[in-house]
Amino acid sequence: MSNKKLAAILGGCIAVITAIVIITAFPPASGEPDNGAGDENTAFYINVIPETPEQVNGDYVIKYAIAGQRFVFLVTITDEGEESELPVTISAIAPGADVIIYYEDIFGGEVAEVVVIPTQASNGTIIEVTITGTRGSVSDEKVVSFEVAEGEDDRHEYATELLDRFVAWLVTNHPELGITEDTEWDGTTVSPIWLVVSHYLFFSEEWEAHIEWHIMVPPYDWAKIDLRHRFDELAPSYAFEISSLDANSEPIPIEVPESVWR
């Protein structure tokens, strides 16, 4: 065999081996994704607070709102396997209501707020809210609801006065919270058909404040506040009480509620 033929044969063998090495080292683009790209298909489920109540003694315990009220649902995610490096995007629809979502791309341990505002035309109806979490091709869905009652917000002015009393005390006694007299709050009624005890929610950039007060004569005219840090807490972390509004009692720490008020 001539040297030229031998060189040609050897050259062909080397080319084949080189091609095999290249294909092995660099799989085609249509193969399985590398470098964590599969995170987008990591299974998860969403958690919603409050959930639609189950039956109690054969009757449903219904949550109520009035037209124009902001009903705030809290949403978190739980990964079913190893935690993904990609967020879950939260979306929602609610026929008969407007929807606003705060902090819609969340990871585990973070909290989105789905704000549902029933329209005037929804009085007397039940608003069904479909909340969906999506990551890549994977999604999870929860349906929650509340009933719209007729009524109007007649508590804002007094609730604001109570908030101001608590804030003035918090500025001096709990500066670590970052709440000052310049903190801006946006309020909405909650539990509008409740009697004897009234409730109101206020939101700053960082905090959700739940104010409640007892409509009674002294010394039973108490007021309370509990505070939830938004976007990373599902329940309040601080709570204080004025034991008698008429007596101008100083706020004192009290047991923190286990869940938010809705």
N, C-alpha and C positions, 0 to 999 in steps of 0.2 A: 504494500500500500504506500502511495506517495505521501510525502510530508504535507502537501497541500490538502489532500483528502482527509488525513488525520486531523489536521488543524480545523477543518470545516466541521468534522464530527464533534470534536471537543468543544468548539465554539457553540454548536447547537445545544449540546448538553448543558453548558454553563448558562445559556439563555433560558432554558426550561427551568433549571433549578432557581435562577434568579427570579423568574416570574412566580414560581410557587412561594418563595420567601416573601415577595412583595404582597401577594394575595393574602397570605397568612397573617402578615403584620398589619395590613390595612384592609379590613373587610369592606365590602361594598356598602355604599350609602343606604341601601335598602335593608341592611341588617338591623339587629337590635340596637337601640340607642345606647351610647356610652356616656361616661362622665356625669351620671346623675340625671340625665334627661328623662328617665323613667319616673322621676319624682312627680311629674305632672299627672300621673295615673295612680298615685298612692290613694288607697281607699280611706275614707273618713266619714264621719257623720256630724250633723250640726245639732246643737242644743239651743232651745229657745225658752226664755223666761219672760213672762209667765206662759206656761202651757195652758191650753184650754182645759178647764177643770173637769175632772171625772165626776160621775154621779155620786152623790152623797145621800144615803138613805133613799135612793130612788129618784132624787131630784138633782138637777144640775145647778151648781153654784155659778151664776153668770157674772162675768165682769162687765161693767157698764162704762160708757163714755157719752159725752154730748158732742153735738156738731161743733167743730172748731177746736176741740180738745186734742192735744197731742198724746196719743197712747204709745208708750215707748216699750218696745220689746228688746231684750238683750240677747245677743246671739254669740255663741262660741263654737269652736270646732274641736273634735277629738279624732286624731289619726288612729286608724285601726292597726297599722303596722308601725314601722319606723317613721319618725316624724319627717315630713317632707321639708325641703328647702324652698318650696314654692307656696305662696299664700292661697287661700280659698277666697273667691270673690262672692260676696253676698248680694243677692237681688231679692226683690219682693214685689208682689202685685196684690191689690186689695180693691176690688170693684166697689164703688160707692165711697171711696176715700182717696186722699192724696198720700203719697209715700215719699219720705225723705230717708236716706241712709247715711249715717255718719260712720266713717272708718270702715269702708266696705271691703277692703282686702286685709284679711286677718290670718294670723298664725295661731297655733295652740297657745293658750294663755292670754290671748287678746280678745277684746270684746267689741263687737259692732252694735250699733243702736239702729233699729228699724222703727222709724217714727211714722205712725199711721194717723191721719187727720180726717175723720169722717166729715162728709159734706152735709149741708142742711137737708138735702133731699134724702139722706139715708136715715132720718128719724124713724124709729120704730122697726128698723131692720137689724139683722145680724151681719156684721162685717166679717168676712172670711179672708184671712191674710195667708197667702202662700209665700213662704220664705224658702229660698233656694240657695245652696252653696255649690260653687262650681270650681273645679281645678282640672284643667285639661279636659279629658273626656269623661271624668268622673263627677257625679253630682249627688246631692242628697236634698231632700225636701221635707218641710214640716208645714202643716196647716193649723193655724190657731184662729181664734175668733173672739169677738166681744159684741155686746148689743148696744145700740145707740138709743138713748133715751132723750126725751125732750127736756130742755132746760137751758140755762145760761150761766156763765161764770160770774157769780156775785161775791166771790171770796178773794179776788186778787188783791184788792187794796189792803184788807186786814192781814192777809198772809204776808204781804210785803213789809208791813209794820213789824210783824213778828220776826221775819228774817233779819231785818235791820237790827233788832234787839240782840239776836244771837250773834250776828256778825260783829257788832261792837264789842262783845265779850270775847269772841274768838280771836280778834285782832290782838288783844292784850294777852290772853291766856294760852293761845295755841298758834303762835306765829309760824310754827313749822309747817302748818297747812298751806301757807301762802295765800290765805284769804285776807283781803284788806277791804277798807271802806270804798276803795275804787274798783273792786271786782264787779264786773257786770253780770247780771243774772237775767235769764229769760224764763218766765213762769208759765205754768199750765195747771188747770184744775185737774184733780184725780178723784175717783170715787165720788162722782157728783151727786148721787142720790143718797149718800150716807147722811144720817142725822146724828145729833148729839156730839159726835167727834167729826171735825172737818179736816180735810187733807189737801195739801197743795205741793206741787213739785217745782223746784227751781233748778236751772242748769247754768253753770258757768263754763268756761273752757275746760276746766279740770274736774269740777265736782258736780254731782247730783245731790241736791238738798231736799229732803222730804220734811215738810213742816206739818205737824198735826196739833190740834188744840181742842180742849174740852169745853163745850159751851155750857158752863155751869157757874153757879155763884161761888165766891170764895168760901172756903179755901180749896175748892175742887176745880178751880179755873187754871189748870195746868196747860203748858205748851211744851212740845218736844221737837227736836231736830235730829235727823240722822244723815250721815254723809257717806256717799259712795264715790270713790275715785273713778272717773269715767275711763273707759277703754281698756282697763286692766283689772277691774273688780266687778264681781257679780252681785255682791251684797255689801251693805254698809260696813264701814270700819270704825266709825265714831258715832256716838249718840249722847245727847245732853238734854236736860229738862229744866224748865222754869216751873217750880212747884205751884206757884200762885202768881198769876199775872197782875192781879190787883195789888198784891203785897210787894210787887217789884222784887221778887226773889232772884238771887243770883243763879245762873245756870249751874248745874252740877252734872258730872258724868253719870250715865246710867247704862244698863245692859244693852249691848248693841243688838238690834234685830237680826235674825238669821237670814232674812231675805228682803228684797226691795219691796216697797209698797206699790201696788198697782190696783 
